[in-house]
């Protein structure tokens, strides 16, 4: 069954209001009436209308003044103004105020009907365009979901299985691993893809305001609540809400979220009635929620409601085989239409780095290198020493020390091995290698030459 369109008719002439109300009710509209601009604004604060049809000349505020105020309260609601004093001036003033159109009294009923239909269709088209832009934007975070590693392939396979369901999903992983990208991929590959995907970061909004953001509020619910407001759960109805950093949500709000997951109902702040919503919840956190439960900071019952389908994204250092495809995607994203390539030496350097900030840090390094690159090929020199040295502290040094102990290497042999490692890391760039090692180039040349001679000697001769 098609939902009835709602219309607010505003006119200080009671007979005109009733005539218009009857006309639009006969054509399937649900109509409310207001006798003044102030009355209309009060109703717009309480209810959402598909359109408003208002007289211009009324006692108190005019219809044009009402339009300006209404755009602050309900910016998406189209307004058609009526005037018995049709002129170019009033038309221009109406449009400048933000009205969709205006009609001149007396008018044929068909004119009013057609004008209102166009206004509502325009609103629907704008909403559809916003939805399509959101669909396109889903690929912007990390060049969409990318990876060649076995663990990423397992995640792809899991997404294909769960995308069409409605079960809650809990995504865990370090900051920058792409948890929101996974959430968007689940949404846009499922049956809800034509409905809203609504993300919210639970740490970005003060706890006192987060409840209102999620569930909405009624007018007068708290200081500053001058108009009723829809919450994100209501806006996500039929689609998906993504609750990022769910581990930082306060205990009071956790209990209210639990009721939503249990009952499928929300209640606006200050409201007395609950409303059914059909929303898939995908949550994400970089915290250990089991540890948070043990410390009493997170509700165990909420954890099990969210963790119906768990997805863990390992840090980038545990899946270096994903780095080349990510580098390629980030180069395309930030190249401004120019064709760039990445040299084999630079690719090897990036693959060997430990990206503590994960894909987000890698993307930042690529964007900076492209901005500073003189040519169209990125080489090791286009990346800062901070980036090039990033692989040494965790992986490289541990591996070298283990190798040194296993083979009982002398300090000189360990030094030679470390020099070889840095030379590989810099793609043979001796200037950069010397800078990382903290020695001058001549010293590096001598030690590298000594290392080559030593490597050609039999083990027993050393």
VOPAGU-2260 file (C-alpha; in pm, 1 decimal, decimal comma):
REM VOPAGU-2260
SITE   aa  ch    i         X         Y         Z
SITE  UNK   A    0       0,0       0,0       0,0
SITE  UNK   A    1     138,4     342,8     -95,9
SITE  UNK   A    2     201,0     572,4     199,8
SITE  UNK   A    3     -22,7     881,4     198,2
SITE  UNK   A    4     152,0    1208,8     128,9
SITE  UNK   A    5     117,7    1471,2     400,3
SITE  UNK   A    6      41,9    1838,1     331,4
SITE  UNK   A    7      24,5    2143,1     555,9
SITE  UNK   A    8    -214,9    2415,3     433,6
SITE  UNK   A    9    -148,7    2760,5     582,2
SITE  UNK   A   10    -399,8    3045,4     538,3
SITE  UNK   A   11    -569,1    3290,2     775,8
SITE  UNK   A   12    -892,5    3252,4     572,4
SITE  UNK   A   13   -1076,4    2954,0     725,4
SITE  UNK   A   14   -1298,0    2904,0     417,7
SITE  UNK   A   15    -991,9    2891,0     188,3
SITE  UNK   A   16    -817,6    2641,9     420,4
SITE  UNK   A   17   -1118,6    2413,3     426,0
SITE  UNK   A   18   -1163,4    2429,1      48,8
SITE  UNK   A   19    -798,0    2340,7     -10,7
SITE  UNK   A   20    -803,1    2068,0     253,7
SITE  UNK   A   21   -1105,7    1904,9      88,0
SITE  UNK   A   22    -944,5    1929,8    -256,6
SITE  UNK   A   23    -622,0    1758,0    -154,7
SITE  UNK   A   24    -792,2    1500,7      66,0
SITE  UNK   A   25    -997,8    1393,7    -235,8
SITE  UNK   A   26    -667,7    1329,7    -415,7
SITE  UNK   A   27    -523,4    1110,6    -141,7
SITE  UNK   A   28    -338,1    1360,4      75,2
SITE  UNK   A   29    -336,1    1363,5     454,1
SITE  UNK   A   30    -390,2    1734,5     529,4
SITE  UNK   A   31    -329,2    1945,0     837,7
SITE  UNK   A   32    -428,2    2311,8     864,1
SITE  UNK   A   33    -261,7    2618,7    1017,4
SITE  UNK   A   34    -417,5    2964,7    1055,1
SITE  UNK   A   35     -88,6    3155,7    1077,5
SITE  UNK   A   36     281,4    3132,3    1007,3
SITE  UNK   A   37     356,9    3079,5    1377,2
SITE  UNK   A   38     100,2    2797,3    1393,8
SITE  UNK   A   39     258,7    2640,6    1082,5
SITE  UNK   A   40     609,8    2656,3    1228,0
SITE  UNK   A   41     489,2    2497,5    1550,6
SITE  UNK   A   42     330,3    2209,6    1359,4
SITE  UNK   A   43     640,7    2169,7    1139,7
SITE  UNK   A   44     841,5    2128,5    1458,2
SITE  UNK   A   45     617,6    1842,0    1564,9
SITE  UNK   A   46     543,0    1671,0    1232,4
SITE  UNK   A   47     720,7    1610,0     904,9
SITE  UNK   A   48     530,4    1708,0     587,9
SITE  UNK   A   49     589,7    1617,4     226,0
SITE  UNK   A   50     502,2    1976,3     127,8
SITE  UNK   A   51     358,3    2303,8     257,7
SITE  UNK   A   52     104,1    2522,5      71,2
SITE  UNK   A   53      85,4    2869,3     224,3
SITE  UNK   A   54     -68,2    3210,8     164,1
SITE  UNK   A   55     181,2    3499,8     146,4
SITE  UNK   A   56     -19,8    3779,1     310,3
SITE  UNK   A   57    -127,0    3688,9     665,7
SITE  UNK   A   58    -143,3    3876,8     997,1
SITE  UNK   A   59     187,4    3858,4    1183,7
SITE  UNK   A   60     458,2    3684,2     986,9
SITE  UNK   A   61     410,1    3667,6     612,9
SITE  UNK   A   62     436,9    3347,2     415,1
SITE  UNK   A   63     775,7    3456,6     282,7
SITE  UNK   A   64     906,9    3511,0     636,4
SITE  UNK   A   65     771,6    3169,0     729,2
SITE  UNK   A   66     966,3    3007,7     443,5
SITE  UNK   A   67    1296,7    3143,8     576,4
SITE  UNK   A   68    1228,6    3008,0     924,0
SITE  UNK   A   69    1093,8    2676,2     796,4
SITE  UNK   A   70    1410,5    2613,6     598,1
SITE  UNK   A   71    1603,8    2614,7     924,8
SITE  UNK   A   72    1363,4    2368,9    1087,3
SITE  UNK   A   73    1280,3    2146,3     787,3
SITE  UNK   A   74    1528,9    2228,9     508,7
SITE  UNK   A   75    1405,7    1945,4     284,1
SITE  UNK   A   76    1035,4    2037,8     294,0
SITE  UNK   A   77     922,6    2218,7     -24,9
SITE  UNK   A   78     691,2    2520,1       9,5
SITE  UNK   A   79     449,5    2655,2    -251,8
SITE  UNK   A   80     321,3    3007,3    -184,5
SITE  UNK   A   81     -15,0    3156,8    -285,7
SITE  UNK   A   82     -84,8    3522,9    -345,6
SITE  UNK   A   83    -373,0    3730,9    -475,8
SITE  UNK   A   84    -125,4    3999,0    -573,1
SITE  UNK   A   85      75,9    3815,1    -831,9
SITE  UNK   A   86     370,1    4009,9    -963,7
SITE  UNK   A   87     728,6    3963,9   -1069,1
SITE  UNK   A   88     839,0    4115,8    -738,1
SITE  UNK   A   89     649,4    3867,2    -523,4
SITE  UNK   A   90     765,5    3577,2    -743,2
SITE  UNK   A   91    1131,0    3676,7    -712,8
SITE  UNK   A   92    1100,3    3736,2    -338,7
SITE  UNK   A   93     933,0    3396,7    -290,6
SITE  UNK   A   94    1203,7    3208,0    -476,9
SITE  UNK   A   95    1481,7    3399,9    -302,3
SITE  UNK   A   96    1328,8    3308,3      32,8
SITE  UNK   A   97    1354,8    2941,8     -64,0
SITE  UNK   A   98    1003,8    2860,6    -188,8
SITE  UNK   A   99     976,1    2588,7    -453,0
SITE  UNK   A  100     721,6    2789,5    -655,9
SITE  UNK   A  101     424,9    3022,6    -622,5
SITE  UNK   A  102      72,7    3033,4    -765,6
SITE  UNK   A  103    -158,0    3333,8    -808,0
SITE  UNK   A  104    -513,5    3349,6    -669,4
SITE  UNK   A  105    -763,0    3275,4    -805,9
SITE  UNK   A  106    -626,0    2949,9    -949,2
SITE  UNK   A  107    -771,4    2634,9   -1098,7
SITE  UNK   A  108    -759,2    2330,9    -866,3
SITE  UNK   A  109    -550,5    2145,0   -1125,8
SITE  UNK   A  110    -282,3    2415,5   -1107,7
SITE  UNK   A  111    -244,4    2371,8    -732,5
SITE  UNK   A  112    -242,0    1992,0    -764,0
SITE  UNK   A  113      18,1    1988,5   -1041,8
SITE  UNK   A  114     243,7    2238,7    -862,9
SITE  UNK   A  115     235,9    2039,4    -538,8
SITE  UNK   A  116     303,2    1714,0    -728,5
SITE  UNK   A  117     609,7    1871,3    -890,4
SITE  UNK   A  118     733,8    1995,4    -552,9
SITE  UNK   A  119     702,0    1649,5    -396,1
SITE  UNK   A  120     861,2    1478,7    -696,5
SITE  UNK   A  121    1151,8    1724,2    -679,2
SITE  UNK   A  122    1200,8    1642,7    -312,3
SITE  UNK   A  123    1197,9    1268,1    -387,4
SITE  UNK   A  124    1448,3    1318,9    -671,6
SITE  UNK   A  125    1684,5    1514,9    -446,0
SITE  UNK   A  126    1666,2    1241,6    -182,5
SITE  UNK   A  127    1738,1     977,5    -448,1
SITE  UNK   A  128    2038,0    1178,1    -569,4
SITE  UNK   A  129    2169,1    1199,1    -213,3
SITE  UNK   A  130    2126,2     823,5    -177,1
SITE  UNK   A  131    2313,3     759,4    -501,2
SITE  UNK   A  132    2593,9     992,6    -393,3
SITE  UNK   A  133    2619,1     798,1     -68,6
SITE  UNK   A  134    2637,8     478,1    -272,8
SITE  UNK   A  135    2923,1     621,0    -480,2
SITE  UNK   A  136    3096,3     754,7    -168,6
SITE  UNK   A  137    3115,3     407,6     -21,3
SITE  UNK   A  138    3428,7     346,1    -230,8
SITE  UNK   A  139    3611,1     653,8    -107,7
SITE  UNK   A  140    3754,0     541,8     226,0
SITE  UNK   A  141    4024,2     292,4     120,3
SITE  UNK   A  142    3957,0     250,1    -249,3
SITE  UNK   A  143    3685,1       0,2    -155,2
SITE  UNK   A  144    3761,4    -329,2      14,4
SITE  UNK   A  145    4093,1    -457,0    -124,6
SITE  UNK   A  146    4317,4    -749,8     -39,3
SITE  UNK   A  147    4491,7   -1055,4    -179,9
SITE  UNK   A  148    4583,0   -1227,2     145,9
SITE  UNK   A  149    4411,1   -1550,1     256,6
SITE  UNK   A  150    4251,1   -1374,3     553,7
SITE  UNK   A  151    4099,6   -1103,8     331,3
SITE  UNK   A  152    3968,1   -1368,4      94,1
SITE  UNK   A  153    3799,5   -1533,3     391,4
SITE  UNK   A  154    3641,6   -1198,9     481,1
SITE  UNK   A  155    3517,6   -1157,3     120,9
SITE  UNK   A  156    3360,3   -1503,3     134,3
SITE  UNK   A  157    3195,8   -1426,7     468,9
SITE  UNK   A  158    3053,0   -1097,7     338,4
SITE  UNK   A  159    2893,4   -1281,0      45,1
SITE  UNK   A  160    2724,7   -1517,4     291,8
SITE  UNK   A  161    2591,7   -1255,6     534,2
SITE  UNK   A  162    2520,0    -952,5     312,9
SITE  UNK   A  163    2158,6   -1050,1     246,1
SITE  UNK   A  164    2074,7   -1122,3     610,1
SITE  UNK   A  165    1973,9    -891,6     892,1
SITE  UNK   A  166    2184,8   -1033,3    1176,9
SITE  UNK   A  167    2400,4    -791,1    1373,4
SITE  UNK   A  168    2770,3    -779,7    1286,4
SITE  UNK   A  169    3063,3    -684,3    1511,5
SITE  UNK   A  170    3381,3    -581,8    1329,6
SITE  UNK   A  171    3702,4    -568,5    1531,3
SITE  UNK   A  172    4048,9    -449,4    1438,9
SITE  UNK   A  173    4306,1    -180,3    1496,1
SITE  UNK   A  174    4243,4     178,4    1395,1
SITE  UNK   A  175    4290,2     229,9    1021,6
SITE  UNK   A  176    4232,0    -129,9     913,5
SITE  UNK   A  177    3914,7     -42,6     721,5
SITE  UNK   A  178    3630,6    -145,6     950,1
SITE  UNK   A  179    3387,3     105,6     797,0
SITE  UNK   A  180    3480,7     -15,3     448,8
SITE  UNK   A  181    3382,1    -367,8     550,7
SITE  UNK   A  182    3053,6    -237,5     694,7
SITE  UNK   A  183    2973,2     -46,0     375,4
SITE  UNK   A  184    3061,3    -348,4     163,2
SITE  UNK   A  185    2820,0    -565,0     363,1
SITE  UNK   A  186    2542,5    -307,7     319,8
SITE  UNK   A  187    2590,2    -237,4     -50,5
SITE  UNK   A  188    2617,0    -605,5    -144,9
SITE  UNK   A  189    2291,0    -698,3      28,3
SITE  UNK   A  190    1919,8    -650,8     -20,6
SITE  UNK   A  191    1932,3    -321,3     173,3
SITE  UNK   A  192    2165,2    -154,7     -76,9
SITE  UNK   A  193    1891,6      80,5    -203,5
SITE  UNK   A  194    1820,2     198,1     152,6
SITE  UNK   A  195    2027,2     432,8     369,7
SITE  UNK   A  196    2365,9     344,2     516,7
SITE  UNK   A  197    2401,0     569,7     821,3
SITE  UNK   A  198    2740,9     579,7     998,4
SITE  UNK   A  199    2808,5     742,6    1333,8
SITE  UNK   A  200    3125,9     753,5    1543,5
SITE  UNK   A  201    3028,6     700,7    1906,6
SITE  UNK   A  202    3336,4     891,1    2029,6
SITE  UNK   A  203    3279,5    1196,8    1809,3
SITE  UNK   A  204    2960,8    1308,9    1988,8
SITE  UNK   A  205    2930,6    1385,9    2361,9
SITE  UNK   A  206    2739,6    1116,1    2545,0
SITE  UNK   A  207    2470,4    1364,1    2648,2
SITE  UNK   A  208    2388,9    1431,9    2280,9
SITE  UNK   A  209    2447,5    1083,3    2142,3
SITE  UNK   A  210    2109,3     952,2    2258,4
SITE  UNK   A  211    1932,3    1234,2    2074,3
SITE  UNK   A  212    2142,2    1170,3    1761,6
SITE  UNK   A  213    2055,3     801,7    1763,9
SITE  UNK   A  214    1689,1     807,9    1867,4
SITE  UNK   A  215    1578,0    1166,9    1797,2
SITE  UNK   A  216    1396,8    1401,6    2034,2
SITE  UNK   A  217    1065,3    1580,1    2065,6
SITE  UNK   A  218    1032,0    1954,4    2086,1
SITE  UNK   A  219    1109,7    2084,3    2434,0
SITE  UNK   A  220    1280,7    1760,9    2545,4
SITE  UNK   A  221    1580,1    1961,6    2666,7
SITE  UNK   A  222    1721,4    2312,5    2648,5
SITE  UNK   A  223    1774,4    2406,2    2284,6
SITE  UNK   A  224    1528,6    2147,5    2147,0
SITE  UNK   A  225    1326,0    2407,4    1956,9
SITE  UNK   A  226    1189,8    2150,1    1712,2
SITE  UNK   A  227    1139,7    1776,0    1701,1
SITE  UNK   A  228    1421,8    1588,2    1530,1
SITE  UNK   A  229    1444,0    1248,2    1367,4
SITE  UNK   A  230    1718,2    1023,0    1499,1
SITE  UNK   A  231    1966,4     822,4    1294,7
SITE  UNK   A  232    1782,3     496,0    1361,3
SITE  UNK   A  233    1470,7     645,1    1204,2
SITE  UNK   A  234    1672,9     779,6     910,2
SITE  UNK   A  235    1828,9     434,8     863,1
SITE  UNK   A  236    1490,1     259,8     862,6
SITE  UNK   A  237    1499,7     -22,0     608,1
SITE  UNK   A  238    1876,9       9,1     581,3
SITE  UNK   A  239    2186,3     -17,3     799,7
SITE  UNK   A  240    2328,9     184,3    1087,4
SITE  UNK   A  241    2703,2     161,1    1151,0
SITE  UNK   A  242    2805,2     226,8    1511,5
SITE  UNK   A  243    3179,0     290,8    1501,6
SITE  UNK   A  244    3382,8     270,4    1824,1
SITE  UNK   A  245    3094,7     103,3    2006,4
SITE  UNK   A  246    3332,6      21,0    2292,4
SITE  UNK   A  247    3329,3     387,5    2396,9
SITE  UNK   A  248    2951,0     405,3    2441,5
SITE  UNK   A  249    2842,6     488,8    2796,4
SITE  UNK   A  250    2658,7     231,7    3013,3
SITE  UNK   A  251    2326,4     419,4    3015,3
SITE  UNK   A  252    2308,8     432,9    2639,2
SITE  UNK   A  253    2422,7      70,4    2613,5
SITE  UNK   A  254    2105,8     -40,7    2792,8
SITE  UNK   A  255    1886,8     163,3    2555,5
SITE  UNK   A  256    2065,3      21,2    2251,5
SITE  UNK   A  257    2009,6    -327,4    2391,8
SITE  UNK   A  258    1633,6    -263,2    2405,6
SITE  UNK   A  259    1637,9    -152,0    2042,2
SITE  UNK   A  260    1814,8    -472,7    1939,5
SITE  UNK   A  261    1574,6    -683,9    2145,0
SITE  UNK   A  262    1245,5    -516,6    2054,2
SITE  UNK   A  263    1314,0    -338,8    1723,4
SITE  UNK   A  264    1165,7     -19,2    1869,9
SITE  UNK   A  265    1301,5     326,6    1940,7
SITE  UNK   A  266    1171,9     606,1    2162,0
SITE  UNK   A  267    1270,4     967,7    2104,5
SITE  UNK   A  268    1419,2    1162,1    2392,9
SITE  UNK   A  269    1126,9    1322,7    2576,0
SITE  UNK   A  270     877,2    1109,8    2385,6
SITE  UNK   A  271     611,5     881,1    2530,8
SITE  UNK   A  272     552,9     644,4    2238,9
SITE  UNK   A  273     781,1     385,2    2083,5
SITE  UNK   A  274     820,2     340,8    1709,6
SITE  UNK   A  275     904,9      23,3    1519,0
SITE  UNK   A  276    1216,9      35,0    1300,5
SITE  UNK   A  277    1374,2    -217,5    1065,3
SITE  UNK   A  278    1746,4    -145,0    1089,9
SITE  UNK   A  279    2045,2    -374,3    1058,2
SITE  UNK   A  280    2310,7    -287,8    1315,1
SITE  UNK   A  281    2679,4    -319,4    1230,2
SITE  UNK   A  282    2915,4    -215,9    1510,1
SITE  UNK   A  283    3292,8    -179,6    1518,9
SITE  UNK   A  284    3561,1    -130,6    1780,5
SITE  UNK   A  285    3937,2    -135,6    1823,5
SITE  UNK   A  286    3895,9    -237,7    2188,2
SITE  UNK   A  287    3894,6    -584,0    2343,4
SITE  UNK   A  288    3527,3    -597,5    2442,1
SITE  UNK   A  289    3575,9    -911,3    2653,2
SITE  UNK   A  290    3826,9    -719,6    2862,2
SITE  UNK   A  291    3582,4    -427,8    2877,0
SITE  UNK   A  292    3313,1    -668,1    3000,8
SITE  UNK   A  293    3547,1    -805,7    3267,9
SITE  UNK   A  294    3616,7    -452,0    3389,6
SITE  UNK   A  295    3244,5    -368,6    3398,9
SITE  UNK   A  296    3262,6    -103,8    3126,9
SITE  UNK   A  297    3062,1    -295,2    2865,3
SITE  UNK   A  298    2742,3    -496,2    2900,1
SITE  UNK   A  299    2784,3    -866,5    2834,5
SITE  UNK   A  300    2425,5    -904,9    2709,3
SITE  UNK   A  301    2477,4    -622,4    2458,6
SITE  UNK   A  302    2801,9    -783,4    2342,6
SITE  UNK   A  303    2622,8   -1106,7    2255,3
SITE  UNK   A  304    2345,8    -914,6    2075,4
SITE  UNK   A  305    2605,5    -736,6    1861,2
SITE  UNK   A  306    2847,0   -1024,8    1814,0
SITE  UNK   A  307    2609,5   -1250,1    1620,5
SITE  UNK   A  308    2849,7   -1243,2    1325,1
SITE  UNK   A  309    3206,3   -1149,0    1426,4
SITE  UNK   A  310    3457,4   -1021,4    1169,6
SITE  UNK   A  311    3817,2    -951,7    1269,5
SITE  UNK   A  312    4043,4    -750,9    1037,1
SITE  UNK   A  313    4411,4    -822,3    1107,9
SITE  UNK   A  314    4658,7    -531,0    1104,3
SITE  UNK   A  315    4840,1    -464,6     779,5
SITE  UNK   A  316    5172,7    -589,2     921,5
SITE  UNK   A  317    5020,0    -937,8     942,7
SITE  UNK   A  318    4913,5    -935,6     576,1
SITE  UNK   A  319    5191,2    -759,7     379,5
SITE  UNK   A  320    5074,0    -928,9      59,7
SITE  UNK   A  321    4780,1    -682,6      61,1
SITE  UNK   A  322    5010,4    -379,0      44,5
SITE  UNK   A  323    5078,9    -377,9    -335,7
SITE  UNK   A  324    4708,2    -376,0    -425,8
SITE  UNK   A  325    4639,6    -105,8    -166,9
SITE  UNK   A  326    4927,1     103,7    -300,6
SITE  UNK   A  327    4786,4      74,0    -652,9
SITE  UNK   A  328    4439,0     177,8    -535,1
SITE  UNK   A  329    4568,9     476,0    -339,3
SITE  UNK   A  330    4782,6     594,5    -629,2
SITE  UNK   A  331    4473,4     589,6    -853,4
SITE  UNK   A  332    4268,1     770,3    -590,2
SITE  UNK   A  333    4512,3    1056,7    -532,9
SITE  UNK   A  334    4671,1    1094,2    -878,1
SITE  UNK   A  335    4437,2    1375,7    -997,3
SITE  UNK   A  336    4398,3    1211,3   -1336,7
SITE  UNK   A  337    4772,1    1174,3   -1404,8
SITE  UNK   A  338    4923,3     832,2   -1465,2
SITE  UNK   A  339    5175,7     738,0   -1199,2
SITE  UNK   A  340    5372,3     418,5   -1154,9
SITE  UNK   A  341    5552,9     281,1    -851,9
SITE  UNK   A  342    5909,9     160,7    -904,5
SITE  UNK   A  343    5991,8    -198,3    -796,5
SITE  UNK   A  344    6232,5     -60,0    -535,2
SITE  UNK   A  345    5965,1     166,8    -388,0
SITE  UNK   A  346    5709,5    -115,5    -392,9
SITE  UNK   A  347    5952,1    -340,5    -206,2
SITE  UNK   A  348    6023,3     -63,3      43,9
SITE  UNK   A  349    5653,8      -4,6     114,7
SITE  UNK   A  350    5587,6    -375,8     148,8
SITE  UNK   A  351    5862,2    -408,2     405,6
SITE  UNK   A  352    5738,2    -126,1     628,7
SITE  UNK   A  353    5545,9    -182,0     950,0
SITE  UNK   A  354    5237,1      36,5     908,7
SITE  UNK   A  355    5132,4     101,3    1266,0
SITE  UNK   A  356    4845,2     316,8    1137,3
SITE  UNK   A  357    4753,2      40,1     892,1
SITE  UNK   A  358    4588,8     125,9     558,2
SITE  UNK   A  359    4511,9     480,4     670,8
SITE  UNK   A  360    4881,6     550,8     731,8
SITE  UNK   A  361    4978,6     388,4     401,4
SITE  UNK   A  362    4726,2     604,2     216,7
SITE  UNK   A  363    4864,8     915,9     384,4
SITE  UNK   A  364    5218,6     822,6     276,1
SITE  UNK   A  365    5106,4     767,5     -84,2
SITE  UNK   A  366    4915,1    1096,2     -95,7
SITE  UNK   A  367    5215,7    1288,1      41,0
SITE  UNK   A  368    5457,2    1119,1    -202,0
SITE  UNK   A  369    5235,4    1202,4    -500,7
SITE  UNK   A  370    5212,8    1565,1    -392,0
SITE  UNK   A  371    5593,0    1595,1    -373,6
SITE  UNK   A  372    5685,6    1374,8    -670,1
SITE  UNK   A  373    5853,8    1560,4    -961,1
SITE  UNK   A  374    5795,6    1292,9   -1226,0
SITE  UNK   A  375    5538,2    1025,1   -1286,2
SITE  UNK   A  376    5717,3     735,1   -1111,9
SITE  UNK   A  377    5731,9     701,1    -735,7
SITE  UNK   A  378    6071,3     585,0    -614,2
SITE  UNK   A  379    6211,6     526,6    -265,0
SITE  UNK   A  380    6338,0     886,3    -257,8
SITE  UNK   A  381    5979,6    1013,8    -278,9
SITE  UNK   A  382    5904,4     868,1      64,4
SITE  UNK   A  383    6033,9    1020,1     385,1
SITE  UNK   A  384    6296,6     855,6     601,9
SITE  UNK   A  385    6025,4     817,0     863,5
SITE  UNK   A  386    5835,1     592,5     622,4
SITE  UNK   A  387    6140,0     399,8     504,6
SITE  UNK   A  388    6255,0     335,3     860,3
SITE  UNK   A  389    5911,0     227,8     973,7
SITE  UNK   A  390    5977,6    -137,2     900,1
SITE  UNK   A  391    6283,3    -171,5    1117,7
SITE  UNK   A  392    6174,5    -153,9    1481,3
SITE  UNK   A  393    5926,1    -442,9    1494,6
SITE  UNK   A  394    5994,9    -691,9    1211,4
SITE  UNK   A  395    6347,4    -626,8    1088,3
SITE  UNK   A  396    6537,2    -603,7    1417,3
SITE  UNK   A  397    6362,5    -905,3    1569,6
SITE  UNK   A  398    6433,4   -1116,5    1262,6
SITE  UNK   A  399    6797,0   -1006,1    1247,3
SITE  UNK   A  400    6858,0   -1081,2    1613,8
SITE  UNK   A  401    6697,1   -1423,7    1586,4
SITE  UNK   A  402    6910,4   -1498,1    1281,4
SITE  UNK   A  403    7224,8   -1374,4    1461,4
SITE  UNK   A  404    7163,0   -1600,8    1762,2
SITE  UNK   A  405    7071,9   -1904,4    1550,9
SITE  UNK   A  406    7389,8   -1876,5    1341,1
SITE  UNK   A  407    7614,8   -1750,5    1623,6
SITE  UNK   A  408    7714,3   -1444,2    1424,2
SITE  UNK   A  409    7987,5   -1209,9    1541,7
SITE  UNK   A  410    7914,4    -839,5    1590,4
SITE  UNK   A  411    8091,6    -763,6    1261,9
SITE  UNK   A  412    7879,9   -1022,4    1078,5
SITE  UNK   A  413    7563,4    -883,7    1237,1
SITE  UNK   A  414    7665,3    -533,6    1128,8
SITE  UNK   A  415    7719,1    -654,4     771,8
SITE  UNK   A  416    7382,8    -830,2     772,7
SITE  UNK   A  417    7209,4    -514,0     897,3
SITE  UNK   A  418    7375,6    -302,6     627,1
SITE  UNK   A  419    7255,4    -549,8     362,8
SITE  UNK   A  420    6904,0    -529,3     507,1
SITE  UNK   A  421    6898,8    -148,1     494,8
SITE  UNK   A  422    7037,2    -149,1     138,4
SITE  UNK   A  423    6751,9    -378,5      35,8
SITE  UNK   A  424    6509,0    -155,0     216,8
SITE  UNK   A  425    6622,0     155,0      29,0
SITE  UNK   A  426    6636,5     -21,0    -307,7
SITE  UNK   A  427    7013,0      24,9    -323,5
SITE  UNK   A  428    7001,0     398,5    -250,4
SITE  UNK   A  429    7328,6     450,5     -61,5
SITE  UNK   A  430    7255,4     813,1      29,1
SITE  UNK   A  431    6936,1     719,6     207,7
SITE  UNK   A  432    7085,5     403,1     356,5
SITE  UNK   A  433    7374,1     603,5     503,7
SITE  UNK   A  434    7127,1     852,2     651,1
SITE  UNK   A  435    6927,5     573,7     819,7
SITE  UNK   A  436    7244,1     402,5     947,9
SITE  UNK   A  437    7381,0     728,3    1081,6
SITE  UNK   A  438    7711,2     710,2     891,5
SITE  UNK   A  439    7855,4     901,0     597,0
SITE  UNK   A  440    7850,3     764,2     242,9
SITE  UNK   A  441    8224,5     688,3     225,2
SITE  UNK   A  442    8203,5     475,1     536,8
SITE  UNK   A  443    7902,1     294,1     393,4
SITE  UNK   A  444    8086,1     227,8      65,1
SITE  UNK   A  445    8382,1      77,2     253,7
SITE  UNK   A  446    8165,2    -140,2     477,1
SITE  UNK   A  447    7945,1    -250,9     188,8
SITE  UNK   A  448    8254,4    -345,8     -13,0
SITE  UNK   A  449    8395,4    -533,9     286,6
SITE  UNK   A  450    8059,0    -707,7     323,9
SITE  UNK   A  451    8064,7    -822,6     -39,1
SITE  UNK   A  452    8418,2    -964,8      -3,1
SITE  UNK   A  453    8327,9   -1135,1     320,5
SITE  UNK   A  454    8016,6   -1295,0     171,2
SITE  UNK   A  455    8230,9   -1453,2    -100,9
SITE  UNK   A  456    8460,1   -1620,1     152,8
SITE  UNK   A  457    8382,7   -1974,0     270,6
SITE  UNK   A  458    8227,7   -1987,8     618,0
SITE  UNK   A  459    8529,5   -2171,8     763,9
SITE  UNK   A  460    8765,0   -1897,4     652,7
SITE  UNK   A  461    8588,6   -1632,1     863,8
